[in-house]
Amino acid sequence: MLRAMLTRVGRPRLGLLGPAFVAAVAYVDPGNVATNVTAGSRFGYTLVWVVVMANVMAVLVQYLSAKLGMVTGRSLATHVGERLPRGPRIAFWLQAESIAVATDLAEVVGGAIALNLLFDLPLVAGAIITAGVAMLILRIGDLRGQSALERVIMGFLALIAVGFMAGLFIDPPAAGPLAHGLVPTFEGSESVLLASGIIGATVMPHVIYLHSSLTTTRLGARGDGHSVRELLSATRTDVVLALVLAGVLNLSLLVVAATSLDGLSDTDTLEGVHRVVGSELGAGVALLFAVALLGSGLASTSVGSAAGAEVMHGLLGIRLPVLLRRVVTLIPALVVLALGAEPSRALVVSQVVLSIGIPFALVPLMVLTARRDVMGEHVNSRATTAAAGVVAAIVIALNVSLLWLTFMG
């Protein structure tokens, strides 16, 4: 299917692809791994429908973000910053920055866990190494341009795909239970918590901000000779290809856990999952899982750092030195690990924090792309605006339910 889609795209348009793949790597970060594996091992195929729905939502959201940047030449954070007075703008930045910190927590902790599994490194040391390598990855983009960074990220995605899908070939899922998982249902408040985490880990607010900045000036000479309409068409292809891949990987994680780990003990942590995968599916699959987890942490924390920098610049007009920003956002992850908090649980909770932050990015995006004075002839159709409204309503309703079950249930 992927080859057929690429054939229809054609060679000229292939050169316009890339930004959505940078965004997509954040959709398979360690927080996704922890949330999807936990969902599958605890509830079997029950939350398959949540993964599918979240990915469909993500396609629409990321396209609107890319469209806003491409049509207006300004990022979502810049648009919001231009329209808010100083006080509300700082408050908006604080919530967006808290989302960036939660994102970084998940990605750095995930990389640290992977290094511990592969090389028995202490978690704190692994977190520092993960952050350092992420800076080197971003440096590639600084030195060689965004196209080079896109190719590096695509390489990481290929590595992640091999590692996370290997279990499907060893122990394929049964079609009946998998199809039944497409029927919307929950099994208690913990399943709602995980559903919120899955959506938070899929429709990620920091990537909504980032994608709009990737398309403002990302094409350069690649865009010469193409109309905005042609570029938007290529962007739709870019988003669909990238997020279909990310969706398949997320679904693979849940399905492998539901098929091979459901009902087994010691699957509440990534370390435990690694051990159980080794015992149930073999040492080779366990090794691939750990390597893919490492690639996930390294690539996604690079993207997260870029997103945090864009949010700060767009809302406050400030660009911190990369090293300083990296140190500041690394501190919460080091504190969590140094205090001995259970890292896998911290990953799941961080994804719930992301879910709570989605409306703050999604609602402004929906409003801006529906305004003709902002988008001109490329303003959203009524159907697109309605679909975006449904996505926002689902996310907000799920978060309200989550808070009610957590504090009143």
PAVEXBA-745008 format. One line per 8 residues: their letters; for each residue y, z, x of N, C-alpha, C. Coordinates in steps of 0.1 Angstrom, whole numbers, plus 2048, in hexadecimal, padded with zeros to 3 digits. Each point is the difference from the previous one (the first is absolute). Layout:
REM PAVEXBA-745008
A) Y,Z,X,Y,Z,X,Y,Z,X; ... $
END
This chain:
REM PAVEXBA-745008
MLRAMLTR) 7F4,800,808,80C,800,7F8,80D,800,809; 800,809,80A,80B,800,809,803,7F3,807; 7F5,7F9,804,801,7F4,807,806,7F5,7F7; 7FC,800,7F3,805,7F7,7F6,80F,802,7FE; 804,80D,7FF,80E,803,7FE,808,7FB,80C; 7FB,802,80C,807,7FC,80C,801,7F0,800; 7F6,7FA,7FC,800,7F1,800,80B,7FB,7F6; 802,807,7F5,80A,7FC,7F6,80E,803,806 $
VGRPRLGL) 801,80A,808,80D,804,806,805,7F4,809; 7F7,7FB,808,804,7F5,809,806,806,80D; 800,7F8,80A,805,804,80D,80E,803,801; 809,7F8,7FA,80E,804,801,803,80D,7FA; 7FA,804,7F5,803,80D,7FA,7F9,80B,807; 7F6,7FE,808,7F9,80A,807,80A,807,80A; 809,7F8,805,80A,805,80A,80A,80A,7F9; 800,800,7F3,80A,809,7F9,7F9,80D,7FC $
LGPAFVAA) 7F3,801,802,7F9,80C,7FC,801,80B,80B; 7FF,80C,7FC,800,80B,80A,806,80D,7FC; 80C,800,7FA,806,80D,7FD,7F8,809,7F6; 7F9,7FA,7F7,7F8,807,7F6,7F4,807,807; 7FB,7F9,80B,7F5,806,807,804,80D,808; 80D,800,804,805,80C,807,801,80B,7F5; 805,7FC,7F4,800,80A,7F6,7F2,805,7FC; 7F7,7F6,7FF,7F2,803,7FB,7F9,80A,809 $
VAYVDPGN) 803,801,80D,7F8,809,808,803,80E,7FC; 80C,803,7FA,803,80D,7FC,7F7,804,7F3; 7FB,7F6,7FA,7F8,802,7F4,7F1,804,804; 7FD,7FF,80C,7F3,805,805,801,80A,80B; 80A,809,7FE,802,80A,80A,7F6,80C,7FE; 800,80A,809,7F6,80A,7FF,801,808,7F3; 80C,801,7FA,801,806,7F3,7F8,7F9,7F5; 800,7F3,801,7F8,7F8,7F7,7F1,803,802 $
VATNVTAG) 7FD,801,80D,7F2,802,803,7FB,80E,7FA; 808,80A,803,7FC,80D,7FB,800,801,7F1; 80A,7FA,7F9,801,800,7F2,7F4,7F9,7F9; 7FE,7F3,805,7F6,7F8,7FA,7F2,805,802; 7FD,805,80D,7F3,806,803,7FE,80C,7F8; 80A,809,7FF,7FE,80C,7F7,7FE,7FD,7F2; 807,7F6,7FB,7FE,7FC,7F2,7F2,7FB,7FD; 7FB,7F7,80A,7F2,7FB,7FE,7F5,80A,801 $
SRFGYTLV) 802,809,80A,7F5,80A,803,800,80B,7F5; 80B,803,7FA,801,80A,7F5,7FD,7FB,7F2; 805,7F4,7FD,800,7FB,7F3,7F9,7F3,7FE; 7F9,7FC,80B,7F8,7F3,7FF,80A,7F4,7FE; 7FC,7F8,7F6,808,7F4,7FD,80B,802,7F6; 802,80D,7FC,809,803,7F4,80E,7FA,803; 805,801,80C,80E,7FC,803,801,7F2,806; 7F6,7F8,7FE,801,7F2,804,80C,7F9,7FA $
WVVVMANV) 801,802,7F3,80B,7FA,7F8,80E,804,806; 801,80C,805,80D,804,806,803,7F8,80C; 7F7,7FD,809,802,7F8,80C,804,7F2,7FC; 7F9,7FA,7F6,803,7F2,7FC,80E,800,7FA; 803,809,7F7,80D,800,7F9,80B,802,80B; 7FE,809,809,80A,803,80A,803,7F4,809; 7F5,7F8,803,802,7F4,808,808,7F5,7F8; 7FD,7FF,7F4,807,7F6,7F7,80F,804,800 $
MAVLVQYL) 802,80D,7FE,80E,805,800,807,7FD,80D; 7F9,802,80B,806,7FE,80D,804,7F2,803; 7F8,7F6,7FB,803,7F2,801,80E,7FD,7FA; 802,805,7F4,80D,7FE,7F9,80B,807,808; 7FE,80C,803,80B,808,807,804,7FA,80D; 7F6,7FC,808,803,7FB,80E,807,7F2,7FF; 7FC,7F8,7F6,806,7F3,7FE,80F,802,7FD; 803,80A,7F7,80E,802,7FC,808,805,80B $
SAKLGMVT) 7FA,809,809,807,805,80C,803,7F4,809; 7F6,7F8,803,802,7F5,809,80A,7F6,7FA; 800,7FE,7F3,809,7F7,7F9,80E,805,802; 803,80D,7FE,80D,806,801,806,7FD,80E; 7F8,803,80A,805,7FE,80E,803,7F1,803; 7F7,7F7,7FB,801,7F2,803,80C,7FA,7F9; 802,803,7F3,80B,7FA,7F8,80E,806,804; 801,80D,802,80D,806,803,803,802,80E $
GRSLATHV) 7F6,7FF,809,802,803,80E,803,80E,804; 7FD,809,7F6,802,80E,803,7F4,808,7FB; 7FD,80B,806,7F4,808,7FC,803,808,7F4; 7F5,806,7FA,801,809,7F5,808,80C,803; 7FE,806,80C,807,80C,804,80F,7FD,801; 803,7F4,806,80F,7FD,801,806,7FE,7F2; 7F9,7F9,7F7,806,7FF,7F3,802,80D,7F9; 7F7,80A,801,801,80D,7FA,80C,807,807 $
GERLPRGP) 800,800,80D,80B,806,808,80E,7FB,7FC; 801,7F4,7FD,80D,7FA,7FD,805,804,7F2; 7F7,804,7F7,803,803,7F2,801,80F,7FD; 7FC,809,80A,801,80E,7FD,80B,806,808; 807,80A,7F9,80A,808,808,7FA,809,80A; 807,806,809,7FB,806,80C,7F6,80B,7FC; 803,809,7F7,7F7,80B,7FD,7F2,7FC,7FB; 800,7F8,7F5,7F3,7FB,7FB,7F9,7F7,80A $
RIAFWLQA) 808,7F9,809,7F9,7F8,80A,7F9,808,80A; 806,80B,804,7F9,809,809,7F4,807,7FA; 801,804,7F3,7F5,805,7F8,7F4,7F6,7FF; 804,7F4,7FE,7F6,7F5,7FE,7F9,7FE,80E; 808,801,80B,7FA,7FE,80D,7F6,80C,803; 804,80C,7FC,7F7,80B,803,7F3,7FF,7F9; 7FF,7FB,7F4,7F3,7FE,7F9,7F9,7F5,807; 807,7F5,804,7F9,7F5,806,7FB,804,80E $
ESIAVATD) 808,808,807,7FB,805,80D,7F4,809,7FF; 800,808,7F5,7F4,809,7FE,7F3,7F7,7FE; 802,7F5,7F9,7F5,7F6,7FE,7FC,7FB,80D; 809,7FC,809,7FD,7FB,80D,7F8,80A,809; 804,80D,7FE,7F9,80B,808,7F2,801,7FA; 7FE,800,7F3,7F3,801,7FA,7F7,7F4,805; 806,7F4,801,7F9,7F4,804,7FC,802,80F; 809,805,808,7FD,801,80E,7F5,80B,802 $
LAEVVGGA) 801,80A,7F8,7F5,80B,801,7F3,7FA,7FE; 7FE,7F8,7F5,7F3,7FA,7FE,7FB,7F7,80B; 809,7F8,805,7FC,7F6,80A,7FD,806,80D; 809,809,805,7FE,806,80D,7F3,809,7FF; 7FF,808,7F6,7F4,809,7FF,7F3,7F7,7FF; 801,7F5,7F9,7F4,7F7,7FF,7FC,7FB,80E; 80A,7FB,808,7FE,7FC,80D,7FA,80A,809; 805,80D,7FE,7FB,80B,808,7F1,803,7FD $
IALNLLFD) 7FD,7FF,7F3,7F2,803,7FC,7F7,7F5,806; 804,7F4,800,7F8,7F5,805,7FE,802,80F; 80A,803,808,7FF,803,80E,7F7,80C,803; 800,809,7F7,7F7,80C,802,7F1,7FB,7FD; 7FE,7F8,7F6,7F3,7FB,7FD,7FA,7F7,80C; 809,7F8,805,7FC,7F6,80A,7FF,807,80E; 809,808,804,801,805,80E,800,80F,801; 7FF,807,7F4,800,80F,800,80D,805,805 $
LPLVAGAI) 80B,7F9,7FE,80D,805,804,805,80B,7F6; 808,80A,805,806,80A,7F7,809,7F8,7F7; 801,805,7F3,808,7F9,7F6,80F,7FF,804; 806,80A,806,80E,800,804,802,7F5,80A; 7F7,7FF,80A,801,7F6,80B,7FE,7F2,7F9; 7F7,7FF,7F7,7FE,7F3,7F9,80C,7FC,7F8; 807,809,7FA,80C,7FD,7F9,80B,7FB,809; 802,806,80B,80A,7FB,80A,7FC,7F2,805 $
ITAGVAML) 7F4,7FE,803,7FC,7F2,805,802,7F6,7F5; 7FC,803,7F3,802,7F7,7F5,80F,7FC,7FF; 809,80A,801,80E,7FD,7FF,805,7F8,80B; 7FB,802,80C,804,7F9,80C,7FC,7F1,7FF; 7F3,7FE,7FC,7FC,7F2,7FF,807,7F9,7F5; 804,807,7F5,808,7F9,7F6,80D,7FB,805; 806,808,809,80D,7FC,806,7FE,7F3,808; 7F5,7FF,807,7FD,7F4,808,7FE,7F4,7F7 $
ILRIGDLR) 7FA,802,7F4,7FE,7F5,7F7,80D,7FB,7FB; 809,809,7FC,80D,7FC,7FC,808,7F9,80B; 7FE,805,80C,807,7F9,80B,7FC,7F2,802; 7F4,7FC,7FC,7FC,7F2,800,809,7F8,7F7; 804,805,7F4,809,7F9,7F7,80E,7FF,806; 804,80B,807,80D,800,806,801,7F5,80B; 7F6,7FF,808,800,7F7,80C,7FD,7F2,7FC; 7F7,7FE,7F7,7FA,7F2,7FE,803,7FB,7F1 $
GQSALERV) 807,808,7F8,804,7FC,7F3,7F6,804,7F6; 804,7FE,7F3,7F8,805,7F5,7F3,7F8,7FE; 800,7F3,804,7F4,7F8,7FF,7F5,806,808; 803,805,80C,7F6,806,809,7FB,80D,7FA; 809,808,7FA,7FC,80C,7FA,7F7,7FD,7F4; 803,7F6,7F8,7F7,7FC,7F5,7F2,7FC,805; 7FF,7F9,80B,7F3,7FC,805,7F8,80D,805; 807,809,806,7F9,80C,804,7FB,808,7F4 $
IMGFLALI) 808,801,7F6,7FC,808,7F4,7F4,7F9,7F9; 800,7F2,800,7F5,7F9,7FA,7F3,803,807; 801,801,80E,7F5,803,808,7FA,80E,7FC; 809,809,7FE,7FC,80E,7FB,7F9,7FF,7F3; 806,7F8,7F7,7FA,7FF,7F2,7F1,7FA,801; 7FE,7F6,809,7F3,7FB,802,7F6,80B,805; 805,808,809,7F7,80B,805,7FD,80A,7F5; 80A,803,7F9,7FE,80A,7F5,7F7,7FA,7F5 $
AVGFMAGL) 801,7F3,7FD,7F7,7FA,7F7,7F1,801,804; 7FD,7FE,80C,7F2,800,805,7FB,80F,7FF; 808,809,804,7FC,80E,800,7FE,806,7F3; 809,7FD,7F6,7FF,806,7F3,7F6,7F9,7F7; 7FD,7F4,802,7F7,7F9,7F7,7F2,7FF,805; 7FD,805,80C,7F2,7FF,806,7F6,807,7F7; 804,80C,7FA,7F6,807,7F7,7FC,7F9,7F4; 808,7F6,7FB,7FC,7F9,7F4,7F4,7F7,803 $
FIDPPAAG) 7FE,7FB,80C,7F5,7F8,803,7F3,807,803; 802,80D,804,7F4,808,802,7FB,806,7F3; 809,804,7F7,7FB,806,7F4,809,7FA,7F4; 7FD,7F4,7FB,809,7FA,7F6,800,808,7F3; 80B,7FF,7F9,801,808,7F4,7F9,7F9,7F4; 7FC,807,7F6,7FA,7FB,7F4,80B,7FA,7F7; 7FE,7F5,7FA,80A,7F9,7F9,804,807,7F3; 7F6,806,7F9,803,807,7F4,809,80C,801 $
PLAHGLVP) 7FD,80A,808,80A,80B,802,80D,7FC,805; 800,7F6,809,80D,7FB,805,809,7FA,7F5; 7FA,7F8,7F7,807,7FA,7F5,805,80B,7F6; 7F7,80B,7FE,804,80B,7F7,80C,807,806; 802,800,80D,80B,807,806,80E,7F9,7FD; 7FF,7F4,7FA,80C,7F9,7FD,806,805,7F2; 7F8,808,7F9,805,806,7F4,809,80C,802; 80C,800,7FC,809,80B,803,7FB,80E,7FB $
TFEGSESV) 7FE,809,808,7FC,80E,7FC,803,80A,80B; 801,80D,7FD,801,80A,80A,7F5,80A,7FE; 7FE,808,80A,7F7,80B,7FF,806,80D,805; 80A,805,7F8,806,80D,804,80D,7FE,808; 807,80B,803,80D,800,807,7FE,7FB,80E; 7F5,803,807,7FF,7FB,80D,7FF,7F1,801; 7FA,7FA,7F6,800,7F1,801,80E,7FA,7FD; 808,807,7F8,80E,7FC,7FE,808,801,80E $
LLASGIIG) 7FD,80B,807,807,802,80D,7FC,7F4,809; 7F3,7FD,800,7FC,7F5,809,805,7F2,7FB; 801,7FE,7F3,806,7F4,7FB,80E,7FF,804; 808,80B,7FF,80E,7FF,805,800,7FD,80F; 7F7,806,807,800,7FE,80F,7FD,7F1,803; 7F6,7FA,7F8,7FD,7F2,802,80C,7F7,7FE; 807,803,7F5,80C,7F8,7FD,80B,802,80B; 802,80D,804,809,803,80A,7FD,7F9,80D $
ATVMPHVI) 7F3,7FF,803,7FB,7FA,80D,800,7F1,7FF; 801,7FA,7F4,800,7F2,7FE,80E,7FA,7FE; 807,805,7F5,80E,7FC,7FE,808,80A,808; 802,7FD,80D,806,80A,809,80F,7FD,800; 808,80B,7FE,80F,7FE,7FF,806,7FB,80D; 7FB,805,80B,807,7FC,80D,7FE,7F2,803; 7F5,7FA,7FB,7FD,7F1,802,808,7F8,7F6; 804,806,7F5,809,7F9,7F7,80D,7FE,807 $
YLHSSLTT) 805,80A,806,80D,7FF,808,7FE,7F6,80B; 7F5,801,808,7FE,7F8,80C,7FF,7F1,7FD; 7F8,7FD,7F6,7FE,7F2,7FD,80C,7F8,7FE; 80A,806,7F9,80C,7F9,7FD,808,7FD,80D; 7FF,809,80A,807,7FD,80C,7F8,7F6,809; 7F3,7FF,7FF,7F9,7F6,807,803,7F2,7FD; 805,7FE,7F3,802,7F2,7FC,80F,7FD,800; 809,809,805,80E,7FC,800,803,7F6,80B $
TRLGARGD) 7FB,802,80C,802,7F6,80B,7F3,7FD,807; 7F5,802,7FA,7F3,800,807,7FC,7F1,803; 805,7F6,7F9,7FA,7F3,802,807,7F9,80C; 80D,802,802,807,7F9,80B,7FE,7F1,7FF; 7FB,7FA,80B,7FE,7F1,800,7F5,7FC,7F7; 7F7,80A,7FD,7F5,7FC,7F7,804,7FC,7F2; 80C,805,7FC,805,7FD,7F3,809,7F4,7FF; 803,7FA,80B,809,7F4,800,7F9,7F5,7F8 $
GHSVRELL) 808,7FA,7F8,7FB,7F4,7F8,7FA,804,7F3; 7FF,80D,7FD,7F9,804,7F4,80B,806,7F6; 7FF,7FD,7F4,808,806,7F6,7FC,80E,7FD; 809,808,7F9,7FC,80E,7FD,7F4,800,7F6; 800,7F6,7F7,7F4,7FF,7F7,7F3,7FE,808; 801,7F7,80A,7F4,7FE,808,7FC,80D,808; 80A,806,805,7FD,80D,807,7FA,80B,7F7; 805,800,7F4,7FB,80A,7F7,7F1,7FD,7FC $
SATRTDVV) 7FD,7F3,7FF,7F3,7FB,7FD,7F6,805,80B; 805,7FE,80D,7F8,804,80B,7FE,80F,800; 80B,807,7FC,7FF,80F,800,7F6,805,7F6; 7FF,7F9,7F4,7F6,804,7F6,7F2,7FE,806; 7FE,7F5,807,7F3,7FE,807,7FD,80B,80A; 80A,803,808,7FF,80A,80B,7FC,80E,7F9; 807,804,7F6,7FD,80C,7F9,7F2,801,7FA; 7FD,7F5,7F9,7F2,800,7FA,7F5,801,80A $
LALVLAGV) 801,7F8,80A,7F6,800,80B,7FE,80D,806; 80C,806,804,800,80D,808,7FB,80B,7F7; 804,801,7F4,7FD,80B,7F7,7F2,7FF,7FA; 7FB,7F4,7FE,7F2,7FE,7FC,7F7,805,80B; 803,7FD,80D,7F9,806,80B,800,80F,800; 80C,806,7FF,802,80E,800,7F8,806,7F4; 801,7FA,7F4,7F9,805,7F5,7F1,800,801; 7FB,7F5,806,7F1,800,803,7FC,80B,809 $
LNLSLLVV) 808,803,80B,7FD,80A,809,800,80E,7F9; 80A,802,7F8,801,80D,7F9,7F4,802,7F7; 7FD,7F5,7F8,7F5,801,7F7,7F3,802,808; 7FE,7FA,80B,7F4,801,808,7FE,80F,804; 80B,807,804,7FF,80E,804,7FB,808,7F4; 805,7FE,7F4,7FC,808,7F5,7F1,7FD,7FC; 7FD,7F3,801,7F3,7FC,7FB,7F5,804,80A; 803,800,80D,7F6,805,80A,7FE,80F,7FE $
AATSLDGL) 80B,807,7FE,7FE,80E,7FD,7F9,803,7F3; 803,7F8,7F6,7F9,802,7F3,7F1,7FD,801; 7FD,7F5,808,7F2,7FC,801,7F8,808,809; 805,804,80C,7F8,806,80A,803,80F,802; 80C,805,7FB,804,80E,803,801,808,7F3; 7FE,7FA,7F5,802,808,7F3,7F6,80B,7FF; 805,80C,7FE,7F7,80C,7FE,7FC,806,80D; 803,7FB,80B,7FC,806,80D,80B,80A,804 $
SDTDTLEG) 7FB,80A,807,80A,80A,805,807,7FB,80D; 80A,807,804,807,7FD,80C,808,7F3,800; 805,7FC,7F4,807,7F4,7FF,80F,803,7FC; 804,80C,802,80E,804,7FC,80A,7FD,80C; 7FB,7FD,80B,808,7FD,80C,7FC,7F3,806; 809,7FA,808,7FC,7F3,806,7F6,803,80B; 801,80B,807,7F6,804,80A,7F2,801,7F9; 800,806,7F4,7F3,801,7F9,7FB,7F3,7FB $
VHRVVGSE) 809,7F8,7FC,7FC,7F2,7FB,7FA,7F8,80C; 806,801,80B,7FB,7FA,80C,7F2,804,803; 7FD,80D,7FF,7F3,805,803,7F6,7FB,7F5; 804,800,7F4,7F7,7FC,7F5,7FD,7F1,801; 80B,7F9,803,7FE,7F1,801,7F6,7FD,80B; 801,808,80B,7F6,7FE,80B,7F2,803,7FC; 7FE,80B,7F8,7F3,803,7FC,7FA,7F7,7F5; 809,7FB,7F7,7FC,7F8,7F5,7FF,7F1,803 $
LGAGVALL) 80A,7FB,808,801,7F2,802,7FE,7FC,80E; 7FF,80A,809,7FD,7FC,80E,80C,803,809; 7FD,802,80D,80A,803,80A,80A,7F5,802; 7FB,7F3,7FF,809,7F5,802,80B,7FF,7F5; 7FC,802,7F4,80A,800,7F5,80A,80C,802; 7FB,80B,804,809,80C,803,80A,7FD,80B; 7FB,7F9,80A,809,7FC,80B,80B,7F6,7FB; 7FC,7F6,7F9,809,7F7,7FA,80A,806,7F7 $
FAVALLGS) 7FC,80A,7F8,809,808,7F8,80A,807,808; 7FC,807,80B,80A,807,808,80A,7F7,807; 7FB,7F4,805,808,7F6,807,80B,7FB,7F6; 7FB,7FD,7F3,809,7FB,7F6,80A,80A,7FC; 7FC,80D,800,80A,80A,7FD,80A,802,80A; 7FC,7FE,80D,80A,800,80B,80A,7F5,7FE; 7FB,7F4,7FE,808,7F4,7FE,80A,802,7F5; 7FB,806,7F5,808,803,7F4,80B,809,804 $
GLASTSVG) 7FD,80B,807,80B,809,803,80A,7FA,80A; 7FC,7F9,80A,809,7FA,809,80A,7F6,7FA; 7FA,7F7,7F8,808,7F5,7FA,809,805,7F5; 7FB,809,7F8,808,805,7F4,80B,809,805; 7FE,808,80A,80B,809,804,80B,7F7,807; 7FD,7F5,806,80A,7F7,805,809,7FB,7F4; 7F9,7FC,7F6,807,7FA,7F4,808,80C,7FA; 7FB,80C,7FF,807,80B,7FA,80C,803,808 $
SAAGAEVM) 800,800,80D,80C,802,808,80B,7F6,7FE; 7FC,7F4,7FF,809,7F5,7FD,807,802,7F2; 7F8,804,7F6,805,803,7F3,80A,80B,800; 7FD,80B,806,809,80C,801,80D,7FC,806; 7FF,7F8,80B,80D,7FC,807,808,7F7,7F6; 7FA,7F7,7F9,807,7F8,7F6,807,808,7F5; 7F9,80A,7FB,805,808,7F5,80D,807,805; 7FF,806,80C,80C,807,806,80B,7F7,802 $
HGLLGIRL) 7FD,7F4,806,80B,7F6,802,806,7FB,7F3; 7F8,7FD,7F7,805,7FA,7F3,808,80A,7F8; 7FC,80D,800,807,80A,7F8,80B,807,807; 7FF,802,80D,80A,808,807,807,7F8,80A; 7FB,7F4,803,807,7F8,80B,7FD,805,80E; 7F5,808,802,7FD,806,80C,7F4,7FA,806; 800,7FD,80D,7F4,7FC,807,7FD,809,80B; 7F6,809,7FF,7FC,809,80A,7F8,7F9,80B $
PVLLRRVV) 801,804,80C,7F7,7FB,80A,7F1,801,7FC; 7F8,7F6,803,7F2,801,7FB,7F9,80C,805; 802,804,80C,7F8,80B,806,804,80D,7F8; 80D,802,7FE,805,80C,7F9,7FA,800,7F2; 801,7F5,7F8,7FA,800,7F3,7F1,803,800; 7F9,7FA,80A,7F2,802,801,7FC,80F,802; 808,807,808,7FE,80E,803,802,808,7F4; 80B,7FD,7F9,804,808,7F4,7F5,7FF,7F5 $
TLIPALVV) 7FC,7F4,7FD,7F6,7FE,7F6,7F2,804,804; 7FD,802,80D,7F3,804,805,7FF,80F,7FE; 80B,808,800,7FF,80E,7FF,7F8,806,7F5; 802,7FB,7F3,7F8,806,7F5,7F1,7FE,802; 7FC,7F4,805,7F1,7FE,802,7FB,80A,80B; 808,802,80B,7FB,809,80A,800,80E,7FB; 809,804,7F7,800,80E,7FA,7F4,802,7F7; 7FD,7F6,7F8,7F4,800,7F7,7F3,802,808 $
LALGAEPS) 7FF,7F8,80B,7F4,801,808,7FF,80D,808; 80C,804,806,800,80C,808,7FD,80D,7F8; 804,800,7F3,7FD,80B,7F8,7F2,801,7FA; 7F8,7F5,803,7F2,800,7FC,7FE,7FC,7F2; 80A,7FA,7FA,7FE,7FB,7F2,7F5,7F6,800; 7F9,7FF,7F4,7F5,7F6,7FF,807,7F2,800; 7FE,7F8,80A,807,7F3,800,7FD,7F6,7F5; 7F4,800,7FC,7FC,7F6,7F6,807,804,7F2 $
RALVVSQV) 800,80D,7FD,807,804,7F4,80F,7FD,801; 806,802,80C,80E,7FD,802,802,7F1,7FD; 7F7,7F7,804,801,7F2,7FE,801,7FD,7F1; 7F7,806,7F8,800,7FD,7F1,80D,805,7FA; 804,80C,804,80D,806,7FA,80C,7F7,804; 800,7FB,80C,80B,7F8,804,801,7F3,7F7; 7F5,7FB,7FB,800,7F4,7F8,806,804,7F2; 7FD,80C,7FB,806,804,7F4,80F,801,801 $
VLSIGIPF) 805,805,80B,80F,800,803,805,7F2,7FF; 7F9,7F6,806,805,7F2,800,801,7FC,7F1; 7F6,803,7F8,800,7FC,7F2,80C,805,7F9; 804,80C,803,80C,806,7F9,80C,7F9,804; 801,7FA,80C,80B,7F9,805,801,7F2,7FC; 7F6,7FA,7FA,800,7F2,7FC,80B,7FC,7F6; 802,808,7F6,80B,7FC,7F6,80E,7FF,807; 803,808,80A,80D,7FF,806,802,7F3,808 $
ALVPLMVL) 7F5,7F9,804,801,7F3,806,7FE,7F5,7F5; 7F7,802,7F7,7FC,7F6,7F7,80B,7FD,7F5; 806,80B,7FB,80A,7FE,7F5,80C,7F8,805; 806,804,80C,80B,7F7,805,7FC,7F2,803; 7F4,7FE,805,7FB,7F2,803,7FF,7F8,7F3; 7FB,807,7F5,7FE,7F9,7F3,80E,7FC,7FA; 80A,80A,801,80D,7FD,7FB,807,7F5,808; 800,801,80D,807,7F6,808,7FB,7F2,7FE $
TARRDVMG) 7F3,7FE,800,7FA,7F3,7FF,801,7FA,7F2; 804,809,7F6,802,7FB,7F2,80F,7FD,7FE; 809,802,80A,80E,7FD,7FE,804,7F2,806; 806,7F8,7F7,804,7F3,804,80B,800,80A; 809,80A,800,80A,801,809,7FC,803,80E; 7F3,805,801,7FA,803,80D,7F7,7F4,805; 7F8,7FB,7F7,7F6,7F6,803,803,7F2,7FD; 80B,7FE,7F9,804,7F2,7FC,7F5,7F9,7F8 $
EHVNSRAT) 7FD,7F4,803,7F6,7F8,7F9,7F2,805,802; 7FE,809,80A,7F3,805,802,7FD,80E,7FA; 809,803,7F6,7FE,80D,7F9,7F2,800,7F9; 7FB,80C,7FE,7F3,801,7FA,800,7FB,7F2; 7F5,7FA,7FC,7FE,7FD,7F2,7FE,80D,7F8; 802,7FF,7F3,7FE,80C,7F7,7F1,805,801; 7F7,7F7,801,7F2,804,802,7FE,808,80D; 806,7FB,80B,7FE,807,80C,807,80E,800 $
TAAAGVVA) 80C,801,7FA,806,80D,7FE,7F8,809,7F8; 7FA,7FB,7F5,7F8,808,7F7,7F4,805,808; 7F9,7F7,808,7F5,805,808,803,80B,80A; 80C,7FE,806,805,80A,80A,802,80D,7F8; 806,7FF,7F4,802,80C,7F8,7F3,808,7FD; 7F6,7F8,7FD,7F3,806,7FD,7FA,807,80C; 801,7FA,80C,7FC,806,80C,807,80D,802; 80D,800,7FF,808,80D,801,7FC,80A,7F6 $
AIVIALNV) 7FE,7FC,7F4,7FC,80A,7F6,7F2,806,803; 7F7,7F8,805,7F2,805,803,801,80A,80B; 808,7FD,80A,801,80A,80C,807,80D,7FB; 80B,7FF,7F9,807,80C,7FB,7F7,808,7F7; 7F8,7FA,7F7,7F8,807,7F7,7F5,807,807; 7FA,7F9,80A,7F5,806,808,805,80C,808; 80D,7FF,805,805,80C,808,803,80B,7F6; 805,7FE,7F5,803,80B,7F6,7F3,806,7FC $
SLLWLTFM) 7F6,7F9,7FE,7F2,805,7FD,7FB,809,80B; 802,7FB,80C,7FC,807,80C,806,80E,801; 80E,800,7FF,807,80C,801,7FC,80A,7F4; 7FE,7FB,7F5,7FC,808,7F4,7F2,807,803; 7F7,7F8,804,7F2,805,803,800,809,80C; 809,7FE,80A,800,809,80B,806,80D,7FE; 80B,800,7F8,808,80D,7FE,7FD,807,7F2; 7FC,7F8,7F6,7FE,806,7F3,7F1,7FF,7FC $
G) 7F8,7F9,807,7F2,7FE,7FC,7F8,80C,804 $
END
